[in-house]
Amino acid sequence: MLIAGAGGGFDVYGGLPLAVALEGLGKKVYLANLSFSDLRRTPLDDWLAPGVAAVHPETDGNDDYFPERTLARWLAITGRDQIVYAFPKSGVRPLRAAYRALVDHLDADALVLIDGGTDILLRGDEAGLGTPHEDMTSLAAAAALDGITCLVVSVGFGIDTYHGVCHAHVLENLAALQRQNAFLGAFSIPPDSLEGAAYLAAVIHALADTPLRPSIVHSQIADALRGEFGDVHATSRTWGTELFVNPLMAMYLAVDLPALARSVEYLPLLDSTDHAYQVVQVIEAHLASRPNPRPPSLIPH
């Protein structure tokens, strides 16, 4: 099983409860992440293939921000496999080749893309898309993989409101996937479970290891898992904004990846991109070409 953060940053942390649960079932689990880190200092011997670096606890890199190395250090502390695979930011074509190389190397049977937030579930006709560039690069790259089961799992419902996501649209999109039997359900992370305890411990370690750029997303999810509610701030990075920490943030939403990919109307336009800036250009051009996006609406409860 390969569990990979779709949107960069600390996204891979959202897969830790799944990883612990799967390990408990006797599955072999590997972790990967689309990386915002500076991987240019990674030794040549640590590159599994072009676009795939094997990050371990002592990998050279930025001391202020290196989520993959921070996670590798926590994995080592807990006695787990301490390698976290990292994909440098790129367009779809290089990332797809990197995924293919890693899947083949690991002989993986399944890929789970993890999004911290919900913007990976948006299909492109909404008034606000959040920050979709990395998520959609990962989705497009994974959608073309053959011979492997691919899922998308979102955790952190409501967090993307800060970036303009309308969560009534998220629910509407899930309903459309439900009609195709492609919404695979929602489930919570019990805080007193092994999975919940491991996740909370990893987030606490990450906040301590990255004090200058702590994860906004996972600090809120961790607070939700602990039962916090409302305008709760675990990091000064969110001061000045009003948060709505709530139990829905600590729930997984799982969907079939190929079906989700088919629902994103501009995704085929990303297939020929080689660089991250080209992904941005394609999405911005798509938005400019849509004069009447779905207007935001409120969840009436």
N, C-alpha and C positions, 0 to 999 in steps of 0.2 A: 504494500500500500504506500503510495506517495501522496503526502499531504503538503500542499504548496500554497503559500500566501499569494493571492492574486494581485493585490494592489500596492505591494511594496511596504516599506516601513516595518511595523510590527505585526502585519497581517498574519504571519505564520503562527503567532501566539494563539490566535483564535482556534487553531487546529489541535492544540495540546490536549484538551479533554477528549477529543476523538482519538488521538494517538494513544493515550493511556487506556481508553476503553478497548481499542483494538488489540493492544498488547496483551490486555487481560484475556482476550479471546484466543491468544496464541498466534496472532498475525505479526509479521515483520513490517515495521513501519519506518518510513524514511521521511524527513522533513526538508522542505525547500522553500525559497522565497524569491519573488522578484525584488531586487535589491536597489535601495537608494544609496547604499554605501559606496565609498570609493574603493573599488576592487583592483585598482591599478597596482597596488603594492602587494597583492597576493602573489606568492611565489609561483613560478611557472609550473612546478611539479604538482601544485594543488589545483590545477585546471584539468578537470576530467575530460573536457572537450571544449571547443570554441563556444563561449557563452555559458559555461557551467563551471563554477568554482566550488571546491569542497572546503568550506570554512570550518576551522576547528578552534579550540579555546585560545591558542597562541598565534592565530593568524595575524599578520601585521596589517594595521589599518588605523583609521581615525579613532582616537581614544574617546572622543565626545559622542560619537554616533556610529554604531556598528551593530544593529539589532541581531544579525545572524551570528556574530561572534558572541554577543551577550547571551543568546539562547544556547549556543554551544557550551559556554561556560556553565550555565545552569544544568544542562544535560549531564555534563561531566561530574558536577557536584552530586547529582542524584544517581550516578552510576549507570546512566543510559548511554546509548550510542551518541557520541559527542560531535558528529558531523552534521552540519546544516548546509545544504547545497544552495548556492546563490546564483541567480541570473542577473547580469547587468541590464540596466534599462536599454531598450532597443525598440525597433519596430517588430511587426509580427513575424516576418520571415526568419530572422535570426533566432527569435525566441522559440518558434516552432521547431527549428532544427535542434536547439538546445534541449527542449523537452524530449524530443525523439531520442537524442543521444542518452539522456539520463534514464528514461524509461527502459531503453534497451539494456543499458549498463546494469540497472537494478533488477531487470526482469520483472517489472512491476505488473500486477494484474489490474490495478485500479488507481485512478488519480482523483483526488478531491481538491478542488480549488476553494480556498477559504477567503472570504471577504469580511474584513472588519467594518461593518456598515452594510448598507443595502443598495448602493448605487450600481452594483453589478447586476441587479435585478431590473434595471430600467431599460426600456427598449428603444429609446431615441425619439419618441414623439411627445415627451413630457416637457413642461415649461422649464424645469430645472433638472439637470442631469448629475449634479454633485461634482465629483472629481473622477470621471470615468476612464481617463486615458490609460492608466496602467491596468485597471480591471479588464477593460475591453481588449487590450493587447494580449493579456493572459487568456481570456476567453476565446479569442480568435485563434490563438496558437494551439490551445488544447482541443478546440473543436475539430481540427483536422487530423488528430491522432487516431490511427486505426488499431484495432486489436486490443483495446483496453477500455474498461468501464470508466466513464468520466461523470463526476457529479460536481455540483456547486453547492457550497454551504455558506450561508450568511449568518453572522452573529453581530448583534449591536443594533437592533431595530430602533430607529429614532435618532441615532447619533448624527446621521447625515442631514438632519434638518438645518444644521448650521451652514451647510453648503447648498441650501436651496432645494433639497429633495422633498417632494410631497409624498408622505407615506401612505396617503390614500391611493396614490398611483401604484405604489409598491404592492398594496393589497389587491388592487385591480389586476395587476400583472400576474400575481400569484393565482388569482381566480382563473385567468385565461390559461395558465399552465395547468391548473387543476382539470380543466375541460379536456386536456390532452393526456391526462394521467401522468403529467410531468412534474407536478408539485408533490414531492415525496413526503411532506409532513413537517411538523415542528415538534421540537422536544427541548426540555430544559436541562440545565446542568445542576444537579443537586449540590448545594454548597458543602455538605458534609460527606460527600463521596470522595473516593480516591481521585477521580477525574477533576472534581471541583477544587480539592485541596492542592493538587499539582498545579493547576492553572493559577490559583491565587499566589502560590509560592513563587512561580515563575514570573508573574507580573511584579510582585514585590521586589524580587531580585533585579528585574529589568529597570524599575524606577530608581533603584539605588545605583545601578551600574551606568545609567544614562541620565544623570541629574539635570543636565542642561537641556535635554530634548526628550523628556519622558513622553510616553505614549498617551495622547489624549483619549483615543478610542478605548484602549484596554484599561486605563484607569477608571473610566466610567463603567465598563462592563464588569470589572472587578467589584466596584462599589455596588452595582446592581445585584451581583451574586451574593454579596454580604447582606443584602436587605436594605441598603440605603435607598432613599427616595427623595426626589425633587431636586432642588438647586444645590447639589452637593459637589464640591470641588476638591479633587484629590491632588491637583497640581496647579501651580500659579499660571500655567499656560492658558487656563480657561477663565481666569479672573476677568471680570468685565462683561461676561456673557451669562445668560440665564440658561442653566441646564435643566433637563427633566429626566434624571436618573430614575429608572423604574424596572420592574421585573422582566418586561419584554426584551430588554437589552441583553439579558443573559439566556436567551432562547435561540436555538438553531433553527434556521429555515433551510430545507434541503430541496434541491430541484435537479432534474435531469439536465446535464450540461448541453448535449446536442440540441434538445428542445429549446432551452434558453437561448442558445446561440442563434437558432433560426428566428427567434422573436425580435432580435435586435436588428432593426432595419438597415443600419449603416455598416454592420459588421463585415459584409463581403468587401466593402471598399477599403478595409484595412489590410487585406491579404497581401498586397504588394508592398507594404511599407517595410523599410529597413531600419529606420531611425525613429526615436521617440518623438522628435519634433514633427515628423510626417504624420504620426497618429493624431497629434494635436491639430494639425492643419485639416485633416480629413474630418474630424469631429466638428471643428468650428465651421467648416464649409457646409457640413450637413445641417447644423443648427441654423445657419444663415439662409439655407434653402427652404426651411419650413416656416411659412408665414403664420400658421395657425396650430401651434402645439396644444396639447391637452392643458387646459388651465388648471391651476392648483385648486384643490377642494379640501374641506375639512372632514376628518373622521367624526361622524355625528354621535359621539358617545362621551 
